[in-house]
Amino acid sequence: MVEQCQDFCQYNFTDLTSASLADPRRALSLRRLWWELKRYAWYARVLGPVSFLEKMSSSGANGGRLSPHEPETPTTDATDLNLQPGELVEVRSEKEIFATLDREGKLKGLRFTSEMRNYCGEEFRVYKRVRKIIVETTGEMRTIRSPTVLLEGVICDGSAHSGCDKACFCFWREEWLRRAAPQVAAADSESARHGRA
């Protein structure tokens, strides 16, 4: 009898590890520290020095990190948009998104990466809602707890991650998006056309 084997995702951590070479650089911990410093400089530039320091010290005794049981209070008006595929949305500004992040640059465990800032202020269509993902390090199927979507054509270019060519979709919390304003020009031309008829 032939045993059935589990069909892992193409990006399963163990498969990727065996199909690739390890990073030979010895100073990886210094590179991580440098990356953290660059991230903090980015946050300070977007938020301003005062807001940045308030954000860094906001969680007090917890070292600036939110515990898994500590509730997050989004500072935007988009708490549950219930976005569906095909809907047109606008990505909020960096400043609006940063206001939702904890000290680690995350909202409900999901990090806002520097590659994503290129899309701020732009409009995109929702590709699909994300409900389940495979965690590459374990191959485990996990359910997403907070409303998260993928946007059409919005992929990570790897520019802030040593030029990674994996081209993954960026995950977007609904708090980072707003429904796009109705196209006024299109509505005006439509009413003008009906007026002439």
N, CA, C and O of each residue as an XYZ file, in Angstrom:
788
protein
N       0.829     -1.184      0.000
C       0.000      0.000      0.000
C       0.874      1.249      0.000
O       1.799      1.365      0.805
N       0.582      2.181     -0.901
C       1.372      3.410     -1.016
C       0.937      4.397      0.049
O      -0.248      4.700      0.186
N       1.903      4.895      0.798
C       1.582      5.871      1.835
C       1.272      7.220      1.198
O       1.923      7.638      0.241
N       0.262      7.891      1.751
C      -0.056      9.237      1.288
C       0.867     10.216      1.992
O       1.003     10.187      3.215
N       1.498     11.081      1.216
C       2.355     12.087      1.846
C       1.635     13.425      1.847
O       0.827     13.721      0.966
N       1.944     14.212      2.844
C       1.300     15.521      2.966
C       1.828     16.431      1.870
O       3.034     16.470      1.631
N       0.950     17.159      1.204
C       1.324     18.066      0.131
C       1.629     19.433      0.734
O       0.718     20.213      1.014
N       2.936     19.723      0.935
C       3.333     20.979      1.553
C       3.276     22.122      0.555
O       3.356     21.912     -0.655
N       3.137     23.320      1.071
C       3.208     24.533      0.257
C       4.599     24.610     -0.362
O       5.568     24.118      0.217
N       4.696     25.216     -1.514
C       5.962     25.366     -2.211
C       6.986     26.122     -1.370
O       8.190     25.927     -1.536
N       6.514     26.986     -0.468
C       7.413     27.793      0.333
C       7.617     27.234      1.736
O       7.961     27.978      2.655
N       7.413     25.946      1.907
C       7.639     25.302      3.195
C       9.079     25.526      3.632
O      10.011     25.339      2.849
N       9.253     25.926      4.883
C      10.565     26.304      5.393
C      11.606     25.196      5.228
O      12.729     25.461      4.798
N      11.244     23.967      5.564
C      12.237     22.887      5.479
C      12.623     22.606      4.033
O      13.784     22.305      3.753
N      11.666     22.699      3.107
C      11.990     22.494      1.698
C      12.899     23.610      1.186
O      13.872     23.349      0.479
N      12.579     24.853      1.547
C      13.410     25.970      1.113
C      14.812     25.870      1.693
O      15.786     26.218      1.026
N      14.920     25.400      2.919
C      16.226     25.259      3.559
C      17.077     24.233      2.824
O      18.263     24.456      2.582
N      16.465     23.107      2.471
C      17.238     22.067      1.793
C      17.529     22.415      0.337
O      18.444     21.846     -0.258
N      16.766     23.341     -0.247
C      16.960     23.704     -1.652
C      17.801     24.965     -1.822
O      17.957     25.460     -2.939
N      18.339     25.482     -0.733
C      19.110     26.719     -0.819
C      20.360     26.634      0.034
O      20.508     25.732      0.858
N      21.250     27.576     -0.173
C      22.494     27.622      0.592
C      22.337     28.579      1.766
O      21.626     29.579      1.676
N      23.003     28.262      2.855
C      22.952     29.118      4.041
C      23.686     30.426      3.771
O      24.567     30.481      2.913
N      23.329     31.468      4.495
C      23.987     32.765      4.376
C      25.366     32.661      5.027
O      25.464     32.424      6.231
N      26.432     32.837      4.239
C      27.777     32.639      4.788
C      28.291     33.811      5.615
O      29.342     33.698      6.246
N      27.580     34.928      5.626
C      28.067     36.100      6.355
C      28.015     35.857      7.859
O      27.034     35.331      8.385
N      29.081     36.248      8.535
C      29.170     35.997      9.970
C      28.475     37.065     10.790
O      28.127     36.825     11.946
N      28.268     38.230     10.220
C      27.761     39.365     10.993
C      26.249     39.516     10.868
O      25.747     40.636     10.777
N      25.516     38.400     10.861
C      24.067     38.493     10.712
C      23.415     39.245     11.869
O      22.456     39.988     11.661
N      23.928     39.057     13.088
C      23.331     39.772     14.220
C      23.544     41.280     14.079
O      22.675     42.061     14.465
N      24.679     41.696     13.536
C      24.917     43.120     13.296
C      24.000     43.628     12.184
O      23.515     44.758     12.247
N      23.762     42.802     11.175
C      22.855     43.196     10.098
C      21.438     43.374     10.646
O      20.731     44.304     10.256
N      21.021     42.477     11.555
C      19.692     42.611     12.157
C      19.600     43.901     12.976
O      18.593     44.607     12.914
N      20.641     44.205     13.734
C      20.675     45.434     14.524
C      20.606     46.654     13.595
O      19.860     47.597     13.864
N      21.380     46.636     12.507
C      21.363     47.731     11.542
C      19.971     47.893     10.953
O      19.495     49.016     10.783
N      19.305     46.763     10.636
C      17.949     46.813     10.090
C      16.991     47.439     11.100
O      16.146     48.250     10.721
N      17.105     47.078     12.378
C      16.256     47.661     13.424
C      16.475     49.167     13.538
O      15.515     49.928     13.659
N      17.726     49.593     13.499
C      18.027     51.026     13.589
C      17.439     51.776     12.397
O      16.904     52.873     12.561
N      17.535     51.194     11.197
C      16.953     51.833     10.007
C      15.436     51.914     10.139
O      14.832     52.909      9.739
N      14.815     50.868     10.701
C      13.365     50.859     10.874
C      12.945     51.957     11.859
O      11.975     52.674     11.613
N      13.675     52.086     12.973
C      13.346     53.121     13.940
C      13.531     54.519     13.349
O      12.745     55.422     13.635
N      14.566     54.699     12.525
C      14.779     55.996     11.866
C      13.607     56.294     10.928
O      13.145     57.432     10.842
N      13.140     55.281     10.238
C      11.987     55.443      9.339
C      10.755     55.846     10.138
O      10.047     56.778      9.758
N      10.492     55.149     11.246
C       9.337     55.468     12.091
C       9.417     56.897     12.614
O       8.424     57.625     12.604
N      10.618     57.301     13.075
C      10.782     58.646     13.625
C      10.553     59.704     12.551
O       9.994     60.763     12.834
N      10.980     59.423     11.321
C      10.782     60.372     10.227
C       9.298     60.537      9.922
O       8.831     61.653      9.692
N       8.555     59.432      9.920
C       7.132     59.484      9.575
C       6.309     60.080     10.721
O       5.470     60.953     10.498
N       6.549     59.611     11.936
C       5.748     60.029     13.073
C       6.172     61.368     13.661
O       5.366     62.065     14.278
N       7.433     61.725     13.469
C       7.988     62.888     14.152
C       8.604     62.433     15.461
O       8.165     61.432     16.027
N       9.605     63.137     15.955
C      10.346     62.680     17.137
C       9.471     62.506     18.384
O       9.631     61.530     19.116
N       8.563     63.431     18.629
C       7.749     63.360     19.849
C       6.803     62.154     19.796
O       6.747     61.366     20.740
N       6.070     62.014     18.703
C       5.145     60.881     18.568
C       5.890     59.559     18.579
O       5.406     58.568     19.126
N       7.087     59.548     17.966
C       7.894     58.329     17.952
C       8.280     57.931     19.376
O       8.149     56.766     19.751
N       8.754     58.895     20.169
C       9.146     58.583     21.549
C       7.938     58.144     22.383
O       8.050     57.250     23.222
N       6.782     58.779     22.147
C       5.566     58.356     22.862
C       5.205     56.926     22.494
O       4.838     56.132     23.360
N       5.308     56.591     21.196
C       4.991     55.226     20.725
C       5.949     54.214     21.340
O       5.538     53.127     21.745
N       7.243     54.581     21.409
C       8.250     53.658     21.930
C       8.075     53.414     23.425
O       8.415     52.340     23.923
N       7.548     54.399     24.139
C       7.395     54.231     25.579
C       5.949     53.951     25.991
O       5.651     53.901     27.185
N       5.062     53.770     25.041
C       3.634     53.654     25.344
C       3.258     52.421     26.143
O       2.271     52.440     26.879
N       4.033     51.342     26.010
C       3.643     50.125     26.711
C       4.370     49.940     28.026
O       4.237     48.900     28.671
N       5.142     50.946     28.432
C       5.742     50.989     29.762
C       6.467     49.741     30.205
O       7.510     49.391     29.653
N       5.917     49.065     31.204
C       6.576     47.929     31.843
C       6.782     46.762     30.896
O       7.604     45.888     31.173
N       6.064     46.722     29.794
C       6.194     45.600     28.866
C       7.267     45.855     27.819
O       7.288     45.188     26.784
N       8.159     46.812     28.070
C       9.247     47.080     27.146
C       8.778     47.640     25.813
O       9.471     47.501     24.806
N       7.614     48.268     25.794
C       7.123     48.846     24.559
C       6.429     47.862     23.653
O       6.021     48.215     22.547
N       6.287     46.625     24.107
C       5.644     45.620     23.272
C       4.276     45.287     23.842
O       4.088     45.240     25.058
N       3.356     45.065     22.975
C       2.031     44.653     23.435
C       2.050     43.168     23.726
O       2.567     42.379     22.934
N       1.491     42.788     24.853
C       1.422     41.364     25.161
C       0.302     40.747     24.342
O      -0.570     41.469     23.859
N       0.303     39.400     24.168
C      -0.751     38.769     23.389
C      -2.148     39.035     23.935
O      -3.126     38.961     23.191
N      -2.255     39.345     25.228
C      -3.568     39.537     25.833
C      -3.950     41.001     25.969
O      -5.068     41.317     26.378
N      -3.026     41.901     25.627
C      -3.308     43.323     25.755
C      -4.062     43.795     24.519
O      -3.569     43.632     23.403
N      -5.245     44.376     24.692
C      -6.006     44.794     23.523
C      -5.366     45.973     22.822
O      -4.810     46.868     23.458
N      -5.453     45.962     21.487
C      -4.971     47.086     20.708
C      -6.157     47.956     20.354
O      -7.241     47.451     20.061
N      -5.958     49.239     20.377
C      -7.027     50.165     20.021
C      -6.647     50.861     18.736
O      -5.832     51.783     18.759
N      -7.215     50.447     17.610
C      -6.874     51.116     16.359
C      -7.271     52.586     16.429
O      -8.320     52.937     16.971
N      -6.410     53.441     15.868
C      -6.691     54.862     15.909
C      -7.343     55.341     14.613
O      -7.509     56.543     14.409
N      -7.711     54.405     13.740
C      -8.373     54.788     12.501
C      -9.845     54.456     12.607
O     -10.269     53.775     13.541
N     -10.631     54.942     11.643
C     -12.063     54.691     11.683
C     -12.454     53.406     10.967
O     -13.641     53.106     10.834
N     -11.465     52.643     10.506
C     -11.753     51.423      9.756
C     -11.497     50.212     10.628
O     -10.453     49.572     10.502
N     -12.411     49.889     11.495
C     -12.203     48.743     12.365
C     -12.681     47.448     11.723
O     -12.075     46.401     11.946
N     -13.746     47.487     10.936
C     -14.210     46.278     10.258
C     -14.932     46.679      8.972
O     -16.143     46.900      8.963
N     -14.160     46.766      7.891
C     -14.727     47.171      6.616
C     -15.439     46.021      5.905
O     -16.285     46.244      5.039
N     -15.085     44.782      6.281
C     -15.634     43.602      5.610
C     -15.413     43.704      4.100
O     -16.338     43.501      3.313
N     -14.186     44.018      3.710
C     -13.844     44.176      2.296
C     -14.000     42.866      1.548
O     -13.698     41.793      2.070
N     -14.480     42.972      0.313
C     -14.715     41.800     -0.519
C     -13.935     41.933     -1.827
O     -13.621     43.046     -2.249
N     -13.621     40.806     -2.471
C     -12.894     40.854     -3.739
C     -13.565     41.786     -4.740
O     -14.786     41.783     -4.890
N     -12.745     42.582     -5.422
C     -13.245     43.509     -6.430
C     -13.494     44.916     -5.928
O     -13.592     45.843     -6.732
N     -13.600     45.103     -4.618
C     -13.837     46.446     -4.081
C     -12.584     47.302     -4.252
O     -11.461     46.813     -4.133
N     -12.799     48.590     -4.534
C     -11.709     49.535     -4.705
C     -11.386     50.167     -3.351
O     -12.270     50.684     -2.667
N     -10.109     50.116     -2.978
C      -9.679     50.673     -1.693
C      -8.489     51.591     -1.895
O      -7.784     51.513     -2.902
N      -8.279     52.463     -0.918
C      -7.108     53.326     -0.905
C      -6.266     52.948      0.304
O      -6.779     52.785      1.410
N      -4.963     52.811      0.074
C      -4.052     52.534      1.179
C      -3.840     53.834      1.939
O      -3.530     54.860      1.334
N      -4.003     53.804      3.249
C      -3.848     54.996      4.078
C      -2.408     55.514      4.026
O      -1.505     54.817      3.562
N      -2.211     56.713      4.495
C      -0.872     57.312      4.517
C       0.002     56.581      5.535
O      -0.495     55.906      6.436
N       1.316     56.733      5.366
C       2.249     56.123      6.322
C       1.927     56.556      7.742
O       1.925     55.739      8.663
N       1.656     57.846      7.917
C       1.395     58.374      9.257
C       0.156     57.725      9.871
O       0.161     57.375     11.052
N      -0.906     57.561      9.078
C      -2.121     56.921      9.584
C      -1.857     55.457      9.944
O      -2.348     54.957     10.956
N      -1.080     54.784      9.109
C      -0.774     53.370      9.377
C       0.099     53.244     10.616
O      -0.138     52.379     11.459
N       1.111     54.107     10.731
C       2.012     54.047     11.884
C       1.274     54.270     13.196
O       1.672     53.733     14.229
N       0.211     55.050     13.164
C      -0.570     55.296     14.377
C      -1.240     54.022     14.879
O      -1.650     53.963     16.038
N      -1.359     53.006     14.034
C      -1.991     51.749     14.453
C      -0.981     50.719     14.939
O      -1.372     49.680     15.470
N       0.316     50.989     14.767
C       1.344     49.992     15.043
C       1.853     50.040     16.474
O       1.856     51.092     17.113
N       2.282     48.890     16.961
C       2.930     48.853     18.271
C       4.419     49.132     18.082
O       4.859     49.459     16.979
N       5.179     49.005     19.141
C       6.609     49.325     19.098
C       7.368     48.458     18.103
O       8.376     48.895     17.547
N       6.903     47.244     17.872
C       7.575     46.348     16.931
C       7.138     46.580     15.488
O       7.561     45.860     14.583
N       6.290     47.585     15.277
C       5.852     47.875     13.924
C       4.770     46.930     13.438
O       4.649     46.685     12.237
N       3.973     46.393     14.374
C       2.943     45.419     14.035
C       1.563     45.887     14.477
O       1.429     46.668     15.420
N       0.556     45.406     13.791
C      -0.828     45.567     14.211
C      -1.416     44.171     14.335
O      -1.545     43.452     13.344
N      -1.768     43.794     15.549
C      -2.320     42.468     15.819
C      -1.406     41.372     15.270
O      -1.863     40.385     14.694
N      -0.105     41.574     15.465
C       0.884     40.575     15.078
C       1.382     40.663     13.652
O       2.328     39.961     13.297
N       0.780     41.499     12.820
C       1.191     41.605     11.416
C       2.034     42.863     11.224
O       1.614     43.970     11.560
N       3.225     42.668     10.679
C       4.172     43.770     10.496
C       3.854     44.570      9.228
O       3.472     44.011      8.200
N       4.021     45.888      9.330
C       3.962     46.759      8.161
C       5.398     46.925      7.692
O       6.210     47.521      8.399
N       5.730     46.404      6.503
C       7.110     46.406      6.027
C       7.402     47.658      5.209
O       6.491     48.318      4.709
N       8.692     47.972      5.085
C       9.060     49.179      4.350
C       8.735     49.069      2.869
O       8.544     50.094      2.214
N       8.666     47.855      2.317
C       8.254     47.716      0.916
C       6.811     48.176      0.699
O       6.449     48.612     -0.393
N       5.996     48.075      1.744
C       4.579     48.424      1.631
C       4.350     49.933      1.565
O       3.303     50.380      1.096
N       5.319     50.716      2.030
C       5.118     52.171      2.047
C       4.994     52.749      0.643
O       4.401     53.813      0.466
N       5.544     52.062     -0.362
C       5.449     52.535     -1.745
C       4.004     52.584     -2.237
O       3.697     53.267     -3.214
N       3.126     51.860     -1.560
C       1.733     51.779     -1.993
C       0.818     52.757     -1.244
O      -0.369     52.851     -1.556
N       1.358     53.479     -0.265
C       0.540     54.407      0.523
C      -0.052     55.488     -0.380
O       0.633     56.044     -1.238
N      -1.339     55.775     -0.170
C      -2.032     56.791     -0.940
C      -2.525     56.315     -2.292
O      -3.206     57.063     -2.995
N      -2.198     55.086     -2.674
C      -2.611     54.547     -3.969
C      -3.922     53.774     -3.835
O      -4.298     53.359     -2.738
N      -4.608     53.586     -4.948
C      -5.857     52.817     -4.975
C      -5.638     51.475     -5.656
O      -4.936     51.375     -6.663
N      -6.251     50.449     -5.087
C      -6.135     49.093     -5.622
C      -7.462     48.369     -5.427
O      -8.299     48.779     -4.622
N      -7.635     47.301     -6.166
C      -8.794     46.438     -5.972
C      -8.403     45.321     -5.014
O      -7.273     44.833     -5.030
N      -9.359     44.928     -4.182
C      -9.135     43.800     -3.278
C      -9.094     42.537     -4.131
O     -10.012     42.265     -4.905
N      -8.027     41.777     -3.980
C      -7.903     40.508     -4.704
C      -8.694     39.416     -3.984
O      -9.514     38.722     -4.585
N      -8.426     39.281     -2.680
C      -9.175     38.315     -1.878
C      -8.945     38.538     -0.407
O      -7.974     39.177     -0.003
N      -9.849     38.005      0.390
C      -9.690     38.021      1.847
C      -8.763     36.874      2.235
O      -8.797     35.805      1.626
N      -7.941     37.103      3.246
C      -7.048     36.054      3.729
C      -7.671     35.446      4.975
O      -7.871     36.127      5.981
N      -7.966     34.184      4.897
C      -8.560     33.495      6.045
C      -7.628     32.442      6.636
O      -7.617     32.226      7.848
N      -6.849     31.790      5.779
C      -5.930     30.747      6.248
C      -4.591     30.894      5.536
O      -4.529     31.256      4.361
N      -3.526     30.606      6.273
C      -2.183     30.613      5.694
C      -1.407     29.407      6.215
O      -1.732     28.854      7.266
N      -0.397     29.015      5.482
C       0.527     27.987      5.955
C       1.743     28.705      6.515
O       2.344     29.536      5.835
N       2.104     28.389      7.744
C       3.299     28.958      8.363
C       4.489     28.175      7.823
O       4.616     26.974      8.063
N       5.351     28.863      7.097
C       6.431     28.177      6.398
C       7.396     27.450      7.322
O       7.925     26.400      6.957
N       7.630     27.987      8.502
C       8.607     27.361      9.398
C       8.135     26.016      9.929
O       8.956     25.170     10.281
N       6.819     25.807      9.991
C       6.300     24.555     10.554
C       5.432     23.761      9.586
O       5.191     22.574      9.806
N       4.957     24.401      8.513
C       4.033     23.736      7.600
C       2.614     23.683      8.140
O       1.744     23.046      7.547
N       2.375     24.356      9.272
C       1.079     24.317      9.936
C       0.094     25.285      9.280
O       0.445     26.419      8.955
N      -1.142     24.821      9.091
C      -2.208     25.682      8.574
C      -2.780     26.484      9.730
O      -3.194     25.915     10.741
N      -2.806     27.821      9.581
C      -3.287     28.699     10.642
C      -4.415     29.565     10.109
O      -4.456     29.883      8.921
N      -5.341     29.950     11.000
C      -6.454     30.815     10.639
C      -6.140     32.241     11.061
O      -5.718     32.481     12.192
N      -6.347     33.183     10.155
C      -6.115     34.600     10.445
C      -7.268     35.105     11.301
O      -8.434     34.923     10.950
N      -6.939     35.746     12.436
C      -7.983     36.190     13.369
C      -8.553     37.556     13.048
O      -9.727     37.808     13.319
N      -7.758     38.440     12.480
C      -8.214     39.807     12.206
C      -8.394     39.998     10.709
O      -7.662     39.405      9.916
N      -9.370     40.828     10.310
C      -9.629     41.022      8.882
C      -8.380     41.478      8.121
O      -7.791     42.515      8.424
N      -7.998     40.677      7.131
C      -6.792     40.894      6.340
C      -7.105     40.586      4.887
O      -7.840     39.643      4.593
N      -6.550     41.382      3.973
C      -6.815     41.170      2.550
C      -5.524     41.226      1.743
O      -4.497     41.723      2.206
N      -5.605     40.702      0.522
C      -4.561     40.867     -0.483
C      -5.095     41.850     -1.513
O      -6.294     41.873     -1.790
N      -4.212     42.661     -2.078
C      -4.604     43.637     -3.085
C      -4.027     43.229     -4.443
O      -2.910     42.718     -4.525
N      -4.797     43.458     -5.494
C      -4.366     43.074     -6.837
C      -3.061     43.768     -7.211
O      -2.952     44.991     -7.123
N      -2.078     42.985     -7.627
C      -0.809     43.520     -8.109
C       0.117     44.077     -7.059
O       1.157     44.642     -7.398
N      -0.230     43.936     -5.785
C       0.609     44.489     -4.719
C       1.441     43.366     -4.129
O       0.963     42.562     -3.328
N       2.709     43.332     -4.551
C       3.615     42.290     -4.073
C       4.861     42.927     -3.483
O       5.197     44.067     -3.802
N       5.530     42.199     -2.639
C       6.770     42.652     -2.015
C       7.887     42.562     -3.051
O       8.087     41.513     -3.662
N       8.619     43.668     -3.249
C       9.718     43.647     -4.214
C      11.045     43.233     -3.573
O      12.058     43.119     -4.263
N      11.043     43.008     -2.264
C      12.239     42.529     -1.573
C      13.328     43.566     -1.409
O      14.430     43.230     -0.974
N      13.054     44.820     -1.743
C      14.094     45.856     -1.705
C      14.656     46.088     -0.302
O      15.821     46.460     -0.167
N      13.863     45.880      0.730
C      14.349     46.080      2.097
C      14.773     44.766      2.748
O      15.128     44.734      3.927
N      14.734     43.697      1.978
C      15.113     42.387      2.510
C      16.172     41.751      1.620
O      15.998     40.644      1.109
N      17.269     42.472      1.448
C      18.435     42.008      0.687
C      18.091     41.568     -0.725
O      18.744     40.676     -1.266
N      17.082     42.174     -1.329
C      16.737     41.855     -2.708
C      16.059     40.509     -2.886
O      16.213     39.876     -3.931
N      15.311     40.057     -1.886
C      14.599     38.776     -1.971
C      13.714     38.771     -3.220
O      12.972     39.724     -3.458
N      13.788     37.713     -4.007
C      13.040     37.602     -5.262
C      11.777     36.766     -5.147
O      11.196     36.388     -6.165
N      11.347     36.472     -3.947
C      10.194     35.586     -3.758
C       8.884     36.203     -4.240
O       7.957     35.468     -4.579
N       8.782     37.522     -4.279
C       7.609     38.248     -4.784
C       6.318     37.793     -4.110
O       5.376     37.374     -4.782
N       6.280     37.878     -2.785
C       5.103     37.480     -2.008
C       4.046     38.586     -2.048
O       4.372     39.765     -2.183
N       2.782     38.191     -1.930
C       1.731     39.174     -1.732
C       1.966     39.857     -0.397
O       2.441     39.226      0.548
N       1.640     41.133     -0.308
C       1.671     41.849      0.968
C       0.319     41.657      1.646
O      -0.726     41.802      1.012
N       0.342     41.332      2.926
C      -0.891     41.207      3.705
C      -1.273     42.593      4.223
O      -0.419     43.325      4.723
N      -2.549     42.957      4.106
C      -3.025     44.271      4.541
C      -4.138     44.115      5.571
O      -5.172     43.508      5.291
N      -3.920     44.664      6.760
C      -4.997     44.744      7.739
C      -6.023     45.758      7.226
O      -5.654     46.750      6.598
N      -7.292     45.513      7.489
C      -8.319     46.455      7.035
C      -8.124     47.844      7.636
O      -8.520     48.838      7.027
N      -7.518     47.927      8.822
C      -7.271     49.231      9.450
C      -6.317     50.086      8.617
O      -6.293     51.307      8.771
N      -5.538     49.465      7.744
C      -4.582     50.205      6.927
C      -5.195     50.689      5.608
O      -4.522     51.334      4.804
N      -6.462     50.375      5.398
C      -7.130     50.712      4.138
C      -8.389     51.505      4.406
O      -8.898     51.523      5.527
N      -8.890     52.162      3.373
C     -10.217     52.792      3.411
C     -10.843     52.546      2.049
O     -10.145     52.396      1.046
N     -12.162     52.508      2.028
C     -12.835     52.390      0.738
C     -12.512     53.628     -0.084
O     -12.528     54.743      0.437
N     -12.222     53.440     -1.351
C     -11.878     54.560     -2.226
C     -13.091     55.454     -2.411
O     -14.225     54.980     -2.476
N     -12.839     56.754     -2.494
C     -13.919     57.724     -2.717
C     -14.537     57.463     -4.085
O     -13.827     57.115     -5.029
N     -15.848     57.628     -4.200
C     -16.491     57.434     -5.503
C     -15.869     58.355     -6.540
O     -15.485     59.486     -6.242
N     -15.781     57.857     -7.739
C     -15.198     58.639     -8.825
C     -16.161     59.756     -9.225
O     -17.118     59.517     -9.962
N     -15.911     60.971     -8.744
C     -16.798     62.101     -8.985
C     -16.868     62.437    -10.470
O     -17.942     62.711    -11.004
N     -15.711     62.413    -11.130
C     -15.684     62.762    -12.550
C     -16.542     61.802    -13.359
O     -17.275     62.213    -14.258
N     -16.444     60.517    -13.028
C     -17.228     59.512    -13.745
C     -18.713     59.729    -13.486
O     -19.526     59.570    -14.397
N     -19.080     60.089    -12.259
C     -20.484     60.317    -11.916
C     -21.016     61.556    -12.643
O     -22.151     61.571    -13.119
N     -20.168     62.602    -12.720
C     -20.573     63.819    -13.414
C     -20.801     63.571    -14.900
O     -21.781     64.051    -15.470
N     -19.892     62.817    -15.532
C     -20.052     62.548    -16.961
C     -21.269     61.667    -17.215
O     -21.952     61.822    -18.227
N     -21.540     60.747    -16.299
C     -22.719     59.877    -16.432
C     -24.004     60.697    -16.333
O     -24.938     60.481    -17.106
N     -24.057     61.651    -15.371
C     -25.268     62.475    -15.227
C     -25.402     63.435    -16.400
O     -26.520     63.722    -16.827
N     -24.295     63.939    -16.929
C     -24.326     64.831    -18.090
C     -24.863     64.073    -19.322
O     -25.637     64.605    -20.117
N     -24.417     62.806    -19.445
C     -24.865     61.993    -20.574
C     -26.370     61.754    -20.489
O     -27.066     61.823    -21.502
N     -26.871     61.475    -19.298
C     -28.309     61.250    -19.108
C     -29.092     62.547    -19.318
O     -30.234     62.513    -19.775
N     -28.480     63.692    -18.985
C     -29.129     64.988    -19.153
C     -29.354     65.336    -20.617
O     -30.341     65.972    -20.986
N     -28.378     64.886    -21.462
C     -28.479     65.160    -22.896
C     -29.505     64.267    -23.566
O     -30.054     64.639    -24.603
N     -29.774     63.121    -23.013
C     -30.647     62.137    -23.660
C     -32.108     62.546    -23.607
O     -32.971     61.824    -24.108
